[in-house]
Amino acid sequence: MKYTITFHSDWFCSSGLDAGANADVTTVKDRKGLPYFPGKTLKGLLREKACELASLVGDNQEGNMAEVDKIFGSAS
């Protein structure tokens, strides 16, 4: 799947591989050395916002979360 993301300000997607004082300093890059936004990260961000929305909409929060799990898979 291909997607286009437009950033309206500076952005940084860290690899999470560094530790200590340099925690999360390493930018995720492709094999050409260009920074990119991993699909897994995008899915996680979308899931997070879907969970927030599910908790705010209607009286059936448990059912709403089940729908989020159907779309994104179980969080566990």
Buried (B, 14 or more C-beta within 10 A) or exposed (E): EEEEEEEEEEEEBEEEEEEEEEEEEEBBEEEEEEEEBEEEEEEEEEBEEBBEEBEEEEEEEEEBBEEBBEEBEEEE
